[in-house]
Amino acid sequence: MAFSNSDKKTHGDNARQSLQDILIFCKSCNYIKQFIENYRIGKPDYKNQSQFLAPFMVEFSNGEKWILYTTTSMRTDRIKSHQWDVMNIKSIDKAITRAFLIYPDSLEDKEKNEFIRQSEKYKDKIEFTVIDNILSQMEIFNLIEEHSLKDNTTGKKKDTQGKNFEKRVAATLNVQSNLIKWKNNNPIIVGLYYDMFLDIVNCFHLNPENVETISATSDKSVIGLLPSGGNPKTDVVVKVTYRNATYEIFTISCKRTSQKAVSIHQYKASSFVNVLDSENAELERLLNAFQCAGSAEALGEEKSNELTNALQPYKEKLALWTLGGIGGEGNPDIQWANYLLVYNNMTDSWSVSNIFDYYNHLLNANIKGAFGTVFGWTYPSKQRGKYIQLKCRII
């Protein structure tokens, strides 16, 4: 689609607003100390102290600063003007260590590839640049997050990333520009993490013509705790209101990891029995035996085979409970997760699936767990004999 000059300006303004929204979110997560819009500076001893411009300057708690530029089209003549500003700003303010050019996630693949190709020219030293990299919206957020948390312990870093990812998913579904872009198919609107928004609403099988509003929350006080005091599988609750004034609730479990498998379920053997079949004394005996042993090896071959056979009628029930809490305790409407959103830190990619579909993906991928299930069976650190912990492959 050919844009008029007015459309191009609006498109650019929307991209800038989206970047500002990202920085506001970064500040709310305490990833940055502050950001300044329209950061201007001049050469010492020159009267014009606003000669050089960066649309945004980001300052971290340690005093380090980055400058950010945004664009919606890969034009080398425009980037050359940014290079001039970047070169001079870096030379004047030594606290500014990095500069990035940001493009919207909502661009067509053809346009995205132009940015990626230019970035590769810089990385491969085909062309000289003082701009450190060209990044998408999602990539700049992840880079800011990674830089902010670099001195944290691994456990604290993972916990912070996980909680803020849940907030980011909710924010993606709440932002009005995503809904408007989806309903009107308007390429001028940029949106925020629009690719992720689109994958989620498509997974929900929503029709833009029928949807009036979408709202989401990751607020733990809204989702609540389970009756036992534990956390439910649901991390994000989504309410979709339709044009006929009816509404539907969708629940998402969010997993963000750099690992091939993650710990996904931790309960006492008694909880496994209560969910799977409280009347099955043989299953109860074997699950308690595994809890005491802590591994298939320690359980022994004979009892392992018995547990494998005992679990066969309950494999799907176990999977839905493990992945989404379905069939267990808690409020089925908001605490059982019907969808699973997995974010891979290594590839900056994600997938969204119905819980039942994800289980089938595991089966079709021929994932072999313990006792005829798709899960690895173990116990939490220093909790042998107290709990059973299940691990799930990420696909």
PATOR-801618 format. One record per residue (C-alpha): residue in three letters; x negated, y, z. Coordinates in Angstrom, 2 decimals, m for minus. Example, Ala and Ser with C-alpha at 12.3 -4.5 7.8 and 13.67 -1.06 7.14 Angstrom:
% PATOR-801618
SITE|ALA|m12.30|m4.50|7.80
SITE|SER|m13.67|m1.06|7.14
% end
This chain:
% PATOR-801618
SITE|MET|0.00|0.00|0.00
SITE|ALA|m1.37|3.41|m0.99
SITE|PHE|m1.21|5.96|1.83
SITE|SER|m0.59|9.65|1.32
SITE|ASN|m2.98|12.05|3.03
SITE|SER|m0.35|12.58|5.70
SITE|ASP|m0.01|8.82|6.20
SITE|LYS|m3.79|8.44|6.47
SITE|LYS|m3.92|11.09|9.18
SITE|THR|m1.09|9.46|11.11
SITE|HIS|m2.74|6.05|10.75
SITE|GLY|m6.01|7.45|12.08
SITE|ASP|m4.28|9.24|14.96
SITE|ASN|m2.52|5.99|15.90
SITE|ALA|m5.83|4.12|15.92
SITE|ARG|m7.34|6.76|18.16
SITE|GLN|m4.37|6.55|20.54
SITE|SER|m4.74|2.77|20.72
SITE|LEU|m8.41|3.10|21.62
SITE|GLN|m7.47|5.59|24.32
SITE|ASP|m4.91|3.09|25.66
SITE|ILE|m7.68|0.48|25.88
SITE|LEU|m9.89|2.85|27.84
SITE|ILE|m7.03|3.73|30.20
SITE|PHE|m6.59|0.02|30.83
SITE|CYS|m10.34|m0.41|31.36
SITE|LYS|m10.25|2.32|33.99
SITE|SER|m7.27|0.68|35.72
SITE|CYS|m9.37|m2.51|35.94
SITE|ASN|m12.29|m0.51|37.38
SITE|TYR|m14.45|m1.54|34.45
SITE|ILE|m15.42|2.08|33.79
SITE|LYS|m15.85|5.10|36.04
SITE|GLN|m14.30|7.53|33.57
SITE|PHE|m13.95|8.39|29.90
SITE|ILE|m13.97|11.77|28.21
SITE|GLU|m12.02|12.46|25.05
SITE|ASN|m13.64|14.70|22.41
SITE|TYR|m17.06|14.62|24.02
SITE|ARG|m19.13|17.46|22.60
SITE|ILE|m22.74|18.42|23.13
SITE|GLY|m25.38|20.63|21.51
SITE|LYS|m29.15|20.81|21.21
SITE|PRO|m30.95|22.55|24.08
SITE|ASP|m31.89|26.16|23.31
SITE|TYR|m29.19|26.45|20.66
SITE|LYS|m26.12|28.60|21.15
SITE|ASN|m23.69|26.03|19.77
SITE|GLN|m23.31|23.53|22.60
SITE|SER|m20.46|21.65|20.92
SITE|GLN|m22.06|20.89|17.57
SITE|PHE|m22.02|17.09|17.91
SITE|LEU|m18.86|15.13|18.59
SITE|ALA|m17.85|11.69|19.84
SITE|PRO|m14.11|10.97|20.05
SITE|PHE|m14.70|9.15|23.35
SITE|MET|m17.51|8.95|25.87
SITE|VAL|m17.33|6.13|28.40
SITE|GLU|m19.23|6.25|31.69
SITE|PHE|m19.91|3.20|33.84
SITE|SER|m20.33|3.19|37.62
SITE|ASN|m24.12|2.95|37.25
SITE|GLY|m24.23|6.18|35.22
SITE|GLU|m24.77|4.50|31.85
SITE|LYS|m22.71|5.96|29.01
SITE|TRP|m21.42|4.74|25.65
SITE|ILE|m19.83|6.73|22.84
SITE|LEU|m17.01|5.37|20.70
SITE|TYR|m15.73|6.27|17.26
SITE|THR|m12.61|4.94|15.59
SITE|THR|m11.61|4.53|11.97
SITE|THR|m9.01|2.68|9.92
SITE|SER|m10.94|2.42|6.65
SITE|MET|m14.47|1.26|5.86
SITE|ARG|m15.87|4.36|4.12
SITE|THR|m19.65|4.69|4.18
SITE|ASP|m19.50|8.45|3.60
SITE|ARG|m17.46|8.86|6.79
SITE|ILE|m19.80|6.57|8.71
SITE|LYS|m22.75|8.70|7.58
SITE|SER|m21.24|11.69|9.33
SITE|HIS|m20.80|9.57|12.47
SITE|GLN|m24.44|8.49|12.20
SITE|TRP|m25.54|12.13|12.31
SITE|ASP|m23.51|12.80|15.44
SITE|VAL|m24.65|9.58|17.13
SITE|MET|m28.32|10.18|16.40
SITE|ASN|m28.24|13.65|17.91
SITE|ILE|m26.02|12.83|20.88
SITE|LYS|m28.30|9.93|21.85
SITE|SER|m31.37|12.13|21.59
SITE|ILE|m29.83|14.84|23.79
SITE|ASP|m28.15|12.73|26.49
SITE|LYS|m30.48|9.85|27.41
SITE|ALA|m27.76|8.26|29.59
SITE|ILE|m25.90|7.43|26.36
SITE|THR|m27.38|4.08|25.44
SITE|ARG|m24.93|2.66|22.92
SITE|ALA|m22.53|3.78|20.20
SITE|PHE|m19.76|1.75|18.57
SITE|LEU|m17.34|2.14|15.69
SITE|ILE|m13.93|0.59|16.46
SITE|TYR|m11.34|m0.61|13.96
SITE|PRO|m7.75|m1.75|14.71
SITE|ASP|m6.93|m5.43|15.17
SITE|SER|m3.81|m4.94|13.05
SITE|LEU|m5.65|m4.36|9.76
SITE|GLU|m5.20|m6.81|6.92
SITE|ASP|m7.88|m9.49|6.64
SITE|LYS|m9.30|m7.90|3.49
SITE|GLU|m9.87|m4.61|5.34
SITE|LYS|m11.27|m6.34|8.42
SITE|ASN|m13.76|m8.21|6.26
SITE|GLU|m15.10|m4.92|4.95
SITE|PHE|m15.96|m3.86|8.50
SITE|ILE|m17.47|m7.27|9.24
SITE|ARG|m19.63|m7.13|6.11
SITE|GLN|m20.90|m3.66|7.02
SITE|SER|m21.68|m4.81|10.55
SITE|GLU|m23.70|m7.71|9.12
SITE|LYS|m25.69|m5.28|6.97
SITE|TYR|m26.72|m3.49|10.15
SITE|LYS|m27.51|m6.70|12.04
SITE|ASP|m29.57|m8.11|9.15
SITE|LYS|m31.45|m4.79|8.76
SITE|ILE|m30.25|m4.33|5.23
SITE|GLU|m29.21|m0.81|6.16
SITE|PHE|m30.52|1.43|8.95
SITE|THR|m28.08|2.57|11.61
SITE|VAL|m28.03|4.35|14.94
SITE|ILE|m24.53|2.95|15.54
SITE|ASP|m25.05|m0.19|17.60
SITE|ASN|m22.17|m2.22|16.18
SITE|ILE|m18.78|m2.20|14.46
SITE|LEU|m16.15|m3.88|16.62
SITE|SER|m12.43|m4.66|16.76
SITE|GLN|m10.17|m3.46|19.58
SITE|MET|m10.38|m6.84|21.30
SITE|GLU|m14.16|m6.95|20.96
SITE|ILE|m14.78|m3.52|22.48
SITE|PHE|m12.63|m4.34|25.49
SITE|ASN|m14.48|m7.63|26.00
SITE|LEU|m17.85|m5.89|25.68
SITE|ILE|m16.92|m3.23|28.23
SITE|GLU|m15.62|m5.92|30.55
SITE|GLU|m18.75|m8.05|30.15
SITE|HIS|m21.03|m5.07|30.79
SITE|SER|m19.09|m4.01|33.87
SITE|LEU|m19.14|m7.51|35.41
SITE|LYS|m22.71|m8.47|34.47
SITE|ASP|m23.99|m8.26|38.06
SITE|ASN|m21.11|m10.23|39.58
SITE|THR|m21.42|m13.83|40.66
SITE|THR|m20.09|m16.35|38.15
SITE|GLY|m17.09|m17.17|40.33
SITE|LYS|m16.12|m13.55|40.95
SITE|LYS|m16.61|m12.71|37.27
SITE|LYS|m14.34|m15.54|36.12
SITE|ASP|m11.68|m14.65|38.67
SITE|THR|m11.67|m10.97|37.67
SITE|GLN|m11.63|m11.76|33.95
SITE|GLY|m8.76|m14.20|34.41
SITE|LYS|m6.56|m11.83|36.41
SITE|ASN|m7.18|m8.90|34.09
SITE|PHE|m6.55|m11.07|31.04
SITE|GLU|m3.07|m11.80|32.39
SITE|LYS|m2.53|m8.04|32.77
SITE|ARG|m3.79|m7.52|29.22
SITE|VAL|m1.33|m10.06|27.81
SITE|ALA|1.53|m8.32|29.63
SITE|ALA|0.33|m4.91|28.39
SITE|THR|0.18|m6.23|24.82
SITE|LEU|3.81|m7.30|25.01
SITE|ASN|4.92|m4.07|26.70
SITE|VAL|3.37|m1.54|24.34
SITE|GLN|6.11|0.03|22.26
SITE|SER|4.02|0.50|19.12
SITE|ASN|3.62|m3.28|18.72
SITE|LEU|7.39|m3.79|18.84
SITE|ILE|8.03|m0.97|16.36
SITE|LYS|5.35|m2.22|13.96
SITE|TRP|6.72|m5.76|14.12
SITE|LYS|10.35|m4.71|13.59
SITE|ASN|9.66|m2.21|10.80
SITE|ASN|6.63|m3.84|9.18
SITE|ASN|5.06|m0.39|9.05
SITE|PRO|1.34|m0.49|8.14
SITE|ILE|0.81|3.07|9.42
SITE|ILE|1.45|1.96|13.00
SITE|VAL|m1.64|0.44|14.57
SITE|GLY|m0.42|m1.18|17.78
SITE|LEU|m2.54|m2.64|20.55
SITE|TYR|m4.10|m6.11|20.16
SITE|TYR|m1.40|m6.56|17.53
SITE|ASP|m2.73|m9.91|16.28
SITE|MET|m2.19|m11.42|19.72
SITE|PHE|1.26|m9.83|20.01
SITE|LEU|2.23|m11.29|16.64
SITE|ASP|1.03|m14.78|17.56
SITE|ILE|3.05|m14.70|20.79
SITE|VAL|6.36|m13.52|19.29
SITE|ASN|5.94|m15.98|16.41
SITE|CYS|5.38|m18.80|18.89
SITE|PHE|8.58|m17.74|20.65
SITE|HIS|10.31|m18.02|17.23
SITE|LEU|11.73|m14.52|17.58
SITE|ASN|13.45|m12.72|14.73
SITE|PRO|12.57|m8.99|14.62
SITE|GLU|16.03|m8.17|13.28
SITE|ASN|17.66|m9.65|16.40
SITE|VAL|15.32|m8.28|19.08
SITE|GLU|16.11|m5.01|20.82
SITE|THR|13.41|m4.83|23.51
SITE|ILE|10.50|m6.85|24.92
SITE|SER|9.13|m6.37|28.44
SITE|ALA|6.56|m8.38|30.37
SITE|THR|4.93|m8.51|33.77
SITE|SER|2.01|m10.31|35.38
SITE|ASP|2.86|m8.87|38.81
SITE|LYS|2.40|m11.64|41.38
SITE|SER|4.97|m10.04|43.67
SITE|VAL|7.57|m10.45|40.90
SITE|ILE|6.59|m13.99|39.90
SITE|GLY|6.21|m15.02|43.55
SITE|LEU|4.56|m17.97|45.27
SITE|LEU|5.77|m21.56|45.27
SITE|PRO|7.67|m22.80|48.35
SITE|SER|4.45|m24.55|49.43
SITE|GLY|2.60|m21.23|49.28
SITE|GLY|0.60|m22.03|46.14
SITE|ASN|0.47|m20.14|42.87
SITE|PRO|2.93|m21.12|40.12
SITE|LYS|1.74|m21.99|36.61
SITE|THR|3.41|m18.87|35.19
SITE|ASP|1.05|m15.90|34.82
SITE|VAL|3.22|m13.69|32.59
SITE|VAL|7.02|m13.43|32.52
SITE|VAL|8.51|m12.03|29.30
SITE|LYS|12.07|m10.76|28.95
SITE|VAL|13.42|m10.45|25.43
SITE|THR|16.70|m8.55|25.06
SITE|TYR|18.64|m9.13|21.87
SITE|ARG|20.83|m6.74|19.91
SITE|ASN|23.97|m8.51|21.14
SITE|ALA|22.98|m7.54|24.74
SITE|THR|22.00|m11.10|25.73
SITE|TYR|18.47|m11.83|26.90
SITE|GLU|16.03|m14.70|27.19
SITE|ILE|13.12|m15.32|29.56
SITE|PHE|9.80|m16.75|28.33
SITE|THR|7.03|m17.81|30.71
SITE|ILE|3.33|m18.00|29.83
SITE|SER|0.40|m19.70|31.54
SITE|CYS|m2.87|m17.96|30.59
SITE|LYS|m6.22|m19.73|30.44
SITE|ARG|m9.41|m17.88|29.65
SITE|THR|m12.63|m19.85|29.54
SITE|SER|m16.02|m20.43|27.99
SITE|GLN|m15.91|m24.13|28.83
SITE|LYS|m14.68|m27.12|26.85
SITE|ALA|m12.64|m28.30|29.84
SITE|VAL|m11.12|m26.46|32.79
SITE|SER|m9.69|m27.44|36.15
SITE|ILE|m5.97|m27.03|35.66
SITE|HIS|m4.14|m28.84|38.49
SITE|GLN|m4.81|m29.49|42.17
SITE|TYR|m2.36|m31.21|44.50
SITE|LYS|m2.22|m33.86|47.19
SITE|ALA|m1.36|m37.40|46.14
SITE|SER|1.98|m37.01|47.92
SITE|SER|2.91|m34.16|45.55
SITE|PHE|2.07|m36.33|42.53
SITE|VAL|4.36|m39.03|43.91
SITE|ASN|7.22|m36.64|44.67
SITE|VAL|7.17|m35.24|41.13
SITE|LEU|6.58|m38.45|39.19
SITE|ASP|8.68|m40.95|41.15
SITE|SER|9.21|m40.77|44.90
SITE|GLU|10.74|m44.27|44.88
SITE|ASN|7.69|m45.96|43.38
SITE|ALA|5.75|m47.39|46.33
SITE|GLU|3.10|m48.98|44.11
SITE|LEU|2.36|m45.67|42.39
SITE|GLU|2.13|m43.98|45.80
SITE|ARG|m0.33|m46.60|47.04
SITE|LEU|m2.59|m46.24|44.02
SITE|LEU|m2.54|m42.44|43.95
SITE|ASN|m3.47|m42.33|47.63
SITE|ALA|m6.24|m44.82|46.92
SITE|PHE|m7.61|m42.58|44.16
SITE|GLN|m7.40|m39.50|46.41
SITE|CYS|m9.56|m41.29|48.99
SITE|ALA|m12.00|m42.58|46.36
SITE|GLY|m12.28|m39.37|44.30
SITE|SER|m13.30|m41.04|41.03
SITE|ALA|m12.43|m44.02|38.85
SITE|GLU|m15.85|m45.50|39.54
SITE|ALA|m15.37|m45.29|43.29
SITE|LEU|m11.81|m46.60|42.96
SITE|GLY|m13.08|m49.73|41.24
SITE|GLU|m12.12|m51.47|38.03
SITE|GLU|m9.20|m53.49|39.39
SITE|LYS|m7.37|m50.59|41.04
SITE|SER|m8.21|m48.30|38.09
SITE|ASN|m6.46|m50.71|35.75
SITE|GLU|m3.51|m50.91|38.12
SITE|LEU|m3.25|m47.09|38.29
SITE|THR|m3.48|m46.88|34.50
SITE|ASN|m0.56|m49.27|34.15
SITE|ALA|1.44|m47.56|36.90
SITE|LEU|1.09|m44.14|35.23
SITE|GLN|2.18|m45.27|31.75
SITE|PRO|5.91|m44.44|32.14
SITE|TYR|5.07|m41.01|33.55
SITE|LYS|2.37|m39.71|31.20
SITE|GLU|4.51|m37.05|29.54
SITE|LYS|6.11|m36.01|32.84
SITE|LEU|2.65|m35.71|34.37
SITE|ALA|1.40|m33.62|31.43
SITE|LEU|4.29|m31.14|31.52
SITE|TRP|3.90|m30.72|35.29
SITE|THR|0.13|m30.36|35.02
SITE|LEU|0.21|m27.84|32.18
SITE|GLY|3.33|m25.86|33.07
SITE|GLY|4.52|m26.92|36.51
SITE|ILE|7.62|m28.31|34.81
SITE|GLY|9.51|m30.72|37.05
SITE|GLY|7.68|m29.60|40.17
SITE|GLU|8.53|m27.13|42.90
SITE|GLY|9.43|m23.50|42.36
SITE|ASN|11.91|m21.49|40.33
SITE|PRO|12.30|m23.13|36.90
SITE|ASP|13.32|m19.83|35.31
SITE|ILE|10.16|m17.85|36.05
SITE|GLN|7.63|m20.12|37.81
SITE|TRP|7.54|m23.02|35.35
SITE|ALA|5.45|m22.02|32.33
SITE|ASN|6.92|m22.99|28.97
SITE|TYR|4.02|m21.61|26.91
SITE|LEU|0.25|m21.80|27.17
SITE|LEU|m2.04|m19.03|25.91
SITE|VAL|m5.69|m20.08|25.75
SITE|TYR|m8.47|m17.52|25.16
SITE|ASN|m11.92|m18.78|24.16
SITE|ASN|m14.63|m16.42|25.42
SITE|MET|m17.24|m17.93|23.11
SITE|THR|m15.37|m17.16|19.90
SITE|ASP|m13.10|m14.29|21.03
SITE|SER|m10.20|m16.31|19.67
SITE|TRP|m6.94|m17.53|21.16
SITE|SER|m4.07|m19.92|20.60
SITE|VAL|m0.47|m19.85|21.79
SITE|SER|1.57|m23.03|22.09
SITE|ASN|4.71|m24.37|23.62
SITE|ILE|3.64|m26.57|26.57
SITE|PHE|5.13|m29.68|24.96
SITE|ASP|3.37|m28.87|21.67
SITE|TYR|0.04|m28.37|23.45
SITE|TYR|0.39|m31.80|25.03
SITE|ASN|1.00|m33.26|21.59
SITE|HIS|m2.06|m31.39|20.28
SITE|LEU|m4.11|m33.13|22.97
SITE|LEU|m2.68|m36.49|21.96
SITE|ASN|m3.23|m35.87|18.25
SITE|ALA|m6.79|m34.75|18.93
SITE|ASN|m7.30|m38.17|20.54
SITE|ILE|m8.37|m36.65|23.85
SITE|LYS|m9.23|m39.51|26.19
SITE|GLY|m8.90|m38.81|29.90
SITE|ALA|m8.74|m41.17|32.84
SITE|PHE|m6.06|m43.76|33.55
SITE|GLY|m4.52|m43.53|30.07
SITE|THR|m3.81|m39.78|30.39
SITE|VAL|m5.28|m36.79|28.55
SITE|PHE|m6.76|m35.40|31.79
SITE|GLY|m9.99|m35.86|33.64
SITE|TRP|m9.40|m36.96|37.25
SITE|THR|m11.58|m35.83|40.12
SITE|TYR|m11.44|m33.87|43.38
SITE|PRO|m12.18|m30.24|44.29
SITE|SER|m15.63|m29.43|45.65
SITE|LYS|m16.00|m30.77|49.21
SITE|GLN|m12.33|m31.85|49.19
SITE|ARG|m12.69|m35.59|48.56
SITE|GLY|m9.88|m37.44|50.26
SITE|LYS|m7.68|m34.34|50.52
SITE|TYR|m6.65|m33.47|46.96
SITE|ILE|m6.56|m34.78|43.41
SITE|GLN|m7.82|m32.36|40.76
SITE|LEU|m7.08|m32.74|37.04
SITE|LYS|m9.16|m31.22|34.26
SITE|CYS|m7.94|m30.48|30.75
SITE|ARG|m9.80|m30.18|27.47
SITE|ILE|m9.42|m26.86|25.70
SITE|ILE|m8.48|m27.21|22.04
% end
